[in-house]
Each structure stands twice: as structure tokens, then as C-alpha cells.
Amino acid sequence: METIKDLSFINALLPLAVIVFIIGIGVVFLNLHFQKNLSDQKLKREALKSSYQQDLLRSNIQAQEEERKRIAHDLHDELGAVMSIMRMHLMVLEQQSAEGTPLQEGLLQVRTLSETALSSVRSISHRLMPPQLESFGLPAALHSVTEQFNKAGDITIALNCDDYMDDLPWLVNLGLFRIIMEMINNTIKHAGAKAIRIDLFHRGEEVVCNYADDGCGLPEGTAGKGLGLKSIEGRVNALGGKLEMGNLESGGYYAIVRIILAA
């Protein structure tokens, strides 16, 4: 009798155990589902935050470039024009004054200073917004800059730019120009290099810039920490691109910039 009662109790308990087991499995799956939803929501928030930060960075850089462009035009068109007229008047006064007099010598000195100031104004204007970049595009602007460096003789820059770079959006052209100029300035200031090589090409929806110099490279543990390097990284991020940089095994610094063009 006791055996029959035990079996009856077990048979009655078995469905309850099955129900408890099913509930336990359900709780586990619900917990996993809940954790997955939390993880997905966190990833979405981080993606939105990253997208917002990238849009904010892009807007800030665009505003800076527009202000640079306005100042460059004001310097060139207004202040530059006024100084050119001033120089012409000084030349007339110089010709009208008696030769060899202190007045003529003073006018000559003032005219020389005005020519120096006018040259400085034009140089600042061109650095703010290179006229070649606006008028002729990125390849022409880079060739003009590298030609000036090569003529100076302190460093040799080899530039290889393919034939498909003229079709890029203006902000990409401008961003790449600023990035490359920042790299060149960093090399000249810190690397002690004698040569730079820049390869710039456009393949499909991707633009790639390969940069390398033969200088001392980045000090260990400082990659990406300098102000110039942070500026480069910020501009690459604003363009939605990717930046890889470091030291070459043979010595020197290298950087690879990849930008995917919007459809």
C-alpha cells in the first residue's frame, strides 16, 4: 500500500515539477531576452551619440571653414586693395619728391614696408583659403604647395595624384587639403625628414591618401596625443573616414586616410 501511495504521490508531483521546470526555462529565456534588449538599446544610444558627435564636429568644422573663407576674401579684396592703392600713391609721391632728399628716402622706406605688409596679407589670405583649391581643385592646389616646398630645398615632396580627384565634393576636397597640410607641417616641425611621399587616389566610392616621410617617426606612446595629430583625427572623423597611422619599420611616419563618399 505504501508503495502504491508513493507512486501516486510521485505521479502527482511529476506534472508540477515539469511545470516548474518550464517556468524556470521561461524565466531564463525572458532574462536573456531582456539583457539582449538592454544591450541593443545601449548600442543604439551609443550609435546615436556617435552620429550626433560626428554631425556636431562636421558642423563646427564647416562653420570654421566658412569663416576662414570670409576672412580670406575680406583680406584679399578689401584690405589688400586698400594697401595696393596706398602703395601706388607712395610711388607717385616718391617720384614727385626731390631726388636724394630725406623725404624721398622716407617715402621709399614707407613704400617698402607697405609692400611687405601687402605680401603678408596675401600670404595669410592664401593660407586661410588657398585660391588654387577654389579655382582649380585639390590636385592643382597640392601640386602648387609641393612645388613651393621643393623649390625651397629643405625637403623633397613626391606627390602622386590620380586623374579622378577633381570630381570630389567641395568639403572632401577642403578636408583632405587641410589634413595633408597638417601632416606636412608636422613632418617639417618635428620629424627632421628629408623626403615625403603622398599618394592620393579615388577608387569607386572610396578616396585614399597614403602619406609617409623618412623622419624620426612618432615618439613611443604619443601616437594621436599631439595637437596636430588630434586635428587630423578630428577632420578625418568629420568626413566619416578612417585614420591609420604609426611608424614604418624602416623608420619614419606613415598615415593612411580612407574616406567613403556619400551616395
C-alpha positions, 0 to 999 in steps of 0.5 A, spaced: 500 500 500 505 504 501 508 503 495 502 504 491 501 511 495 508 513 493 507 512 486 501 516 486 504 521 490 510 521 485 505 521 479 502 527 482 508 531 483 511 529 476 506 534 472 508 540 477 515 539 477 515 539 469 511 545 470 516 548 474 521 546 470 518 550 464 517 556 468 524 556 470 526 555 462 521 561 461 524 565 466 531 564 463 529 565 456 525 572 458 532 574 462 536 573 456 531 576 452 531 582 456 539 583 457 539 582 449 534 588 449 538 592 454 544 591 450 541 593 443 538 599 446 545 601 449 548 600 442 543 604 439 544 610 444 551 609 443 550 609 435 546 615 436 551 619 440 556 617 435 552 620 429 550 626 433 558 627 435 560 626 428 554 631 425 556 636 431 564 636 429 562 636 421 558 642 423 563 646 427 568 644 422 564 647 416 562 653 420 570 654 421 571 653 414 566 658 412 569 663 416 576 662 414 573 663 407 570 670 409 576 672 412 580 670 406 576 674 401 575 680 406 583 680 406 584 679 399 579 684 396 578 689 401 584 690 405 589 688 400 586 693 395 586 698 400 594 697 401 595 696 393 592 703 392 596 706 398 602 703 395 601 706 388 600 713 391 607 712 395 610 711 388 607 717 385 609 721 391 616 718 391 617 720 384 614 727 385 619 728 391 626 731 390 631 726 388 636 724 394 632 728 399 630 725 406 623 725 404 624 721 398 628 716 402 622 716 407 617 715 402 621 709 399 622 706 406 614 707 407 613 704 400 617 698 402 614 696 408 607 697 405 609 692 400 611 687 405 605 688 409 601 687 402 605 680 401 603 678 408 596 679 407 596 675 401 600 670 404 595 669 410 589 670 405 592 664 401 593 660 407 586 661 410 583 659 403 588 657 398 585 660 391 588 654 387 583 649 391 577 654 389 579 655 382 582 649 380 581 643 385 585 639 390 590 636 385 592 643 382 592 646 389 597 640 392 601 640 386 602 648 387 604 647 395 609 641 393 612 645 388 613 651 393 616 646 398 621 643 393 623 649 390 625 651 397 630 645 398 629 643 405 625 637 403 623 633 397 615 632 396 613 626 391 606 627 390 602 622 386 595 624 384 590 620 380 586 623 374 579 622 378 580 627 384 577 633 381 570 630 381 570 630 389 565 634 393 567 641 395 568 639 403 572 632 401 576 636 397 577 642 403 578 636 408 583 632 405 587 639 403 587 641 410 589 634 413 595 633 408 597 640 410 597 638 417 601 632 416 606 636 412 607 641 417 608 636 422 613 632 418 617 639 417 616 641 425 618 635 428 620 629 424 627 632 421 625 628 414 628 629 408 623 626 403 615 625 403 611 621 399 603 622 398 599 618 394 592 620 393 587 616 389 579 615 388 577 608 387 569 607 386 566 610 392 572 610 396 578 616 396 585 614 399 591 618 401 597 614 403 602 619 406 609 617 409 616 621 410 623 618 412 623 622 419 624 620 426 617 617 426 612 618 432 615 618 439 613 611 443 606 612 446 604 619 443 601 616 437 594 621 436 596 625 443 599 631 439 595 637 437 596 636 430 595 629 430 588 630 434 586 635 428 587 630 423 583 625 427 578 630 428 577 632 420 578 625 418 572 623 423 568 629 420 568 626 413 566 619 416 573 616 414 578 612 417 585 614 420 591 609 420 597 611 422 604 609 426 611 608 424 614 604 418 619 599 420 624 602 416 623 608 420 619 614 419 611 616 419 606 613 415 598 615 415 593 612 411 586 616 410 580 612 407 574 616 406 567 613 403 563 618 399 556 619 400 551 616 395 
